[in-house]
């Protein structure tokens, strides 16, 4: 089935089982959605309430959100010894 060019993805998304889950902290499902024209990564965890009822817990992150740096910058100082022989 080909997708119609007029199809509206607004406030729609898809979740798929996370087959690469290695840790309990990783989501059980992941996918994408679109809200107010912004595309988001979507993650879901299957949780259980104190009453024993299962539910989904979600998180959303904009696809164009900046990725945090893994390494902190180190300040460069001017106290370098310029007398080094190499």
Backbone as a printed PyTorch tensor [residue, N CA C, xyz], in Angstrom:
tensor([[[ 0.8390, -1.1690,  0.0000],
         [ 0.0000,  0.0000,  0.0000],
         [ 0.8890,  1.2380,  0.0000]],

        [[ 0.7490,  2.1060, -0.9710],
         [ 1.5590,  3.3150, -1.0200],
         [ 0.9300,  4.3930, -0.1490]],

        [[ 1.7990,  5.2380,  0.4050],
         [ 1.3160,  6.2730,  1.3010],
         [ 0.8240,  7.4540,  0.4820]],

        [[-0.3650,  7.9240,  0.7840],
         [-0.9650,  9.0590,  0.1090],
         [-0.2160, 10.3250,  0.4970]],

        [[ 0.0890, 11.2020, -0.4660],
         [ 0.8120, 12.4390, -0.1930],
         [ 0.0160, 13.3470,  0.7290]],

        [[-1.2860, 13.1660,  0.8290],
         [-2.1210, 14.0010,  1.6780],
         [-2.3180, 13.3940,  3.0640]],

        [[-1.6770, 12.2890,  3.3690],
         [-1.8210, 11.6280,  4.6650],
         [-1.2710, 12.5300,  5.7620]],

        [[-2.0170, 12.6880,  6.8260],
         [-1.6320, 13.5610,  7.9290],
         [-1.0950, 12.7230,  9.0910]],

        [[ 0.1910, 12.8600,  9.4050],
         [ 0.8200, 12.1400, 10.5080],
         [ 0.6700, 12.8650, 11.8380]],

        [[ 0.0190, 14.0230, 11.8330],
         [-0.0940, 14.8300, 13.0450],
         [-0.7470, 14.0540, 14.1760]],

        [[-0.0900, 14.0900, 15.3350],
         [-0.5500, 13.4060, 16.5460],
         [-0.6970, 11.9030, 16.3450]],

        [[ 0.2220, 11.3430, 15.5560],
         [ 0.2460,  9.9040, 15.3070],
         [ 1.6670,  9.3970, 15.4830]],

        [[ 1.7830,  8.1130, 15.7910],
         [ 3.1010,  7.5190, 15.9440],
         [ 3.0040,  6.0070, 15.9270]],

        [[ 4.1480,  5.3710, 16.0190],
         [ 4.2280,  3.9120, 16.0330],
         [ 5.2560,  3.4810, 17.0520]],

        [[ 4.9400,  2.3870, 17.7550],
         [ 5.8650,  1.7830, 18.7060],
         [ 6.1700,  0.3590, 18.2710]],

        [[ 7.4070, -0.0520, 18.4780],
         [ 7.8380, -1.3990, 18.1400],
         [ 8.5650, -1.9850, 19.3370]],

        [[ 8.4480, -3.2770, 19.5610],
         [ 9.1430, -3.9430, 20.6590],
         [10.6450, -3.7420, 20.4800]],

        [[11.3100, -3.3970, 21.5480],
         [12.7530, -3.1900, 21.5360],
         [13.4490, -4.5510, 21.6290]],

        [[13.8420, -5.0950, 20.4950],
         [14.4870, -6.4060, 20.4440],
         [15.9550, -6.3550, 20.8640]],

        [[16.4900, -5.1480, 21.0470],
         [17.8990, -5.0050, 21.4270],
         [18.0510, -4.5850, 22.8870]],

        [[17.0430, -4.7990, 23.6980],
         [17.0830, -4.4070, 25.1080],
         [18.0620, -5.3010, 25.8600]],

        [[19.0600, -4.6600, 26.5200],
         [20.0710, -5.3870, 27.2870],
         [19.9260, -5.1820, 28.7910]],

        [[19.3060, -4.0490, 29.1960],
         [19.1760, -3.7030, 30.6120],
         [17.7210, -3.3790, 30.9210]],

        [[17.3280, -3.5590, 32.1760],
         [15.9600, -3.2300, 32.5920],
         [15.6430, -1.7530, 32.4170]],

        [[16.6500, -0.8920, 32.4840],
         [16.4250,  0.5450, 32.3540],
         [16.1100,  0.9610, 30.9180]],

        [[16.4430,  0.1340, 29.9390],
         [16.1580,  0.4530, 28.5450],
         [14.6710,  0.2510, 28.2590]],

        [[14.1180,  1.0180, 27.3030],
         [12.6820,  0.9100, 27.0260],
         [12.2900, -0.4530, 26.4640]],

        [[11.0490, -0.8670, 26.7770],
         [10.4970, -2.1030, 26.2270],
         [10.0520, -1.9010, 24.7760]],

        [[ 9.6750, -0.6630, 24.4510],
         [ 9.2140, -0.3060, 23.1050],
         [ 9.8390,  1.0240, 22.7250]],

        [[10.0730,  1.2220, 21.4240],
         [10.5140,  2.5230, 20.9390],
         [ 9.9270,  2.7830, 19.5660]],

        [[ 9.9060,  4.0400, 19.1860],
         [ 9.3280,  4.4300, 17.9030],
         [ 9.3960,  5.9290, 17.7290]],

        [[ 8.5210,  6.4450, 16.8880],
         [ 8.4840,  7.8740, 16.5990],
         [ 7.0410,  8.3500, 16.5490]],

        [[ 6.8840,  9.6610, 16.6990],
         [ 5.5710, 10.2770, 16.5570],
         [ 5.7570, 11.7220, 16.1140]],

        [[ 4.6520, 12.3660, 15.7620],
         [ 4.6780, 13.7650, 15.3490],
         [ 3.6120, 14.5170, 16.1270]],

        [[ 4.0170, 15.6080, 16.7930],
         [ 3.0960, 16.4350, 17.5600],
         [ 3.3550, 17.8920, 17.2080]],

        [[ 2.3310, 18.5750, 16.7470],
         [ 2.4110, 19.9760, 16.3300],
         [ 3.5490, 20.2050, 15.3430]],

        [[ 3.6880, 19.2910, 14.3910],
         [ 4.6780, 19.4090, 13.3280],
         [ 6.0930, 19.0320, 13.7300]],

        [[ 6.3160, 18.6550, 14.9800],
         [ 7.6510, 18.2830, 15.4640],
         [ 7.7180, 16.7690, 15.5840]],

        [[ 8.7810, 16.1730, 15.0390],
         [ 8.9570, 14.7250, 15.1370],
         [ 9.7090, 14.3870, 16.4120]],

        [[ 9.2440, 13.3390, 17.1010],
         [ 9.8120, 12.9210, 18.3700],
         [10.2040, 11.4570, 18.3320]],

        [[11.2800, 11.1260, 19.0930],
         [11.5650,  9.7420, 19.4210],
         [10.6660,  9.4240, 20.6130]],

        [[10.1040,  8.2400, 20.6270],
         [ 9.1710,  7.8520, 21.6680],
         [ 9.6520,  6.5400, 22.2700]],

        [[ 9.7050,  6.4840, 23.6050],
         [10.0860,  5.2710, 24.3190],
         [ 8.9820,  4.9040, 25.2930]],

        [[ 8.7880,  3.6060, 25.5150],
         [ 7.7610,  3.1500, 26.4440],
         [ 8.2770,  1.9760, 27.2610]],

        [[ 7.9150,  1.9900, 28.5340],
         [ 8.2510,  0.9180, 29.4580],
         [ 6.9550,  0.3080, 29.9760]],

        [[ 6.9060, -1.0050, 30.0920],
         [ 5.7560, -1.6710, 30.6960],
         [ 6.0140, -1.6890, 32.1980]],

        [[ 5.1180, -1.0880, 32.9520],
         [ 5.2640, -1.0140, 34.4120],
         [ 4.0400, -1.6450, 35.0630]],

        [[ 4.1210, -1.8170, 36.3660],
         [ 2.9970, -2.3870, 37.1000],
         [ 2.7200, -1.5200, 38.3260]],

        [[ 1.4530, -1.1390, 38.5090],
         [ 1.0700, -0.3140, 39.6500],
         [ 1.0920, -1.1430, 40.9270]],

        [[ 0.9860, -0.4720, 42.0670],
         [ 0.9540, -1.1660, 43.3600],
         [-0.2430, -2.1020, 43.4360]],

        [[-1.3120, -1.7770, 42.7010],
         [-2.5110, -2.6150, 42.6870],
         [-2.3660, -3.7970, 41.7270]],

        [[-1.2040, -3.8970, 41.0370],
         [-0.9750, -5.0210, 40.1410],
         [-1.4710, -4.8100, 38.7240]],

        [[-1.8770, -3.5790, 38.3860],
         [-2.3770, -3.2830, 37.0440],
         [-1.2190, -2.8060, 36.1630]],

        [[-1.0630, -3.4180, 34.9770],
         [ 0.0140, -3.0450, 34.0550],
         [-0.3630, -1.7780, 33.2920]],

        [[ 0.6760, -0.9590, 33.0040],
         [ 0.4770,  0.2750, 32.2430],
         [ 1.7670,  0.6180, 31.5090]],

        [[ 1.6710,  1.5780, 30.5830],
         [ 2.8350,  2.0770, 29.8490],
         [ 3.2980,  3.3920, 30.4750]],

        [[ 4.5900,  3.5570, 30.5930],
         [ 5.2090,  4.8180, 30.9670],
         [ 5.9710,  5.2910, 29.7260]],

        [[ 5.7600,  6.5510, 29.3080],
         [ 6.3330,  7.0660, 28.0670],
         [ 7.3610,  8.1580, 28.3170]],

        [[ 8.2710,  8.3140, 27.3590],
         [ 9.1430,  9.4880, 27.2870],
         [ 9.2210,  9.9070, 25.8230]],

        [[ 9.3770, 11.2120, 25.6130],
         [ 9.4560, 11.7860, 24.2780],
         [10.6650, 12.7020, 24.2080]],

        [[11.3750, 12.6780, 23.0600],
         [12.5080, 13.5590, 22.8430],
         [12.4680, 14.0280, 21.3930]],

        [[12.5080, 15.3300, 21.1930],
         [12.4820, 15.8880, 19.8390],
         [13.6670, 15.3500, 19.0480]],

        [[13.4060, 14.9570, 17.7950],
         [14.4820, 14.4070, 16.9570],
         [15.5780, 15.4250, 16.7010]],

        [[15.2330, 16.7060, 16.6540],
         [16.2390, 17.7300, 16.3690],
         [16.8290, 18.3350, 17.6380]],

        [[16.5800, 17.7190, 18.7940],
         [17.1630, 18.2020, 20.0530],
         [18.6680, 17.9940, 20.0250]],

        [[19.4230, 18.9410, 20.5770],
         [20.8790, 18.7660, 20.5880],
         [21.2840, 17.5570, 21.4220]],

        [[22.2930, 16.8650, 20.9520],
         [22.8100, 15.6920, 21.6570],
         [23.8150, 16.1890, 22.6940]],

        [[23.6500, 15.8140, 23.9620],
         [24.6030, 16.2820, 24.9700],
         [25.9900, 15.7120, 24.7200]],

        [[26.9900, 16.5170, 25.0080],
         [28.3810, 16.0850, 24.8210],
         [28.7140, 14.9810, 25.8100]],

        [[29.4530, 13.9960, 25.3540],
         [29.8470, 12.8910, 26.2180],
         [31.0370, 13.2630, 27.0890]],

        [[31.9070, 14.1200, 26.5800],
         [33.0980, 14.5240, 27.3310],
         [32.9820, 15.9910, 27.7000]],

        [[33.3710, 16.3060, 28.9030],
         [33.3830, 17.7050, 29.3410],
         [34.6120, 18.3780, 28.7650]],

        [[34.4950, 19.6740, 28.4420],
         [35.6330, 20.4250, 27.9340],
         [36.6180, 20.7100, 29.0560]],

        [[37.8390, 20.7990, 28.6760],
         [38.8940, 21.1380, 29.6240],
         [39.3510, 22.5420, 29.2880]],

        [[39.4070, 23.3910, 30.2920],
         [39.8440, 24.7680, 30.0660],
         [41.3120, 24.7880, 29.6680]],

        [[41.6270, 25.5900, 28.6740],
         [43.0100, 25.7400, 28.2320],
         [43.5720, 26.9800, 28.9080]],

        [[44.7350, 26.8290, 29.4860],
         [45.3530, 27.9650, 30.1690],
         [46.5710, 28.4170, 29.3900]],

        [[47.0220, 29.6150, 29.7060],
         [48.1850, 30.1860, 29.0170],
         [49.5040, 29.8740, 29.7150]],

        [[49.5050, 28.9910, 30.6890],
         [50.7420, 28.7180, 31.4280],
         [51.5390, 27.5620, 30.8130]],

        [[51.5320, 27.4700, 29.5210],
         [52.2850, 26.4310, 28.8210],
         [53.7430, 26.8710, 28.7290]],

        [[54.6350, 25.9580, 28.9840],
         [56.0700, 26.2410, 28.9240],
         [56.5200, 26.2350, 27.4780]],

        [[56.8010, 27.4360, 26.9430],
         [57.2180, 27.5510, 25.5420],
         [58.6890, 27.2060, 25.3610]],

        [[59.3940, 26.8650, 26.4200],
         [60.8020, 26.5490, 26.3560],
         [61.0740, 25.0720, 26.1030]],

        [[60.0640, 24.2970, 25.7500],
         [60.2540, 22.8660, 25.5040],
         [61.1210, 22.6670, 24.2750]],

        [[62.0430, 21.7060, 24.2900],
         [62.9750, 21.5280, 23.1960],
         [62.3880, 20.8350, 21.9570]],

        [[61.1230, 20.5380, 21.9200],
         [60.5670, 19.8740, 20.7300],
         [59.4080, 20.6070, 20.1640]]])
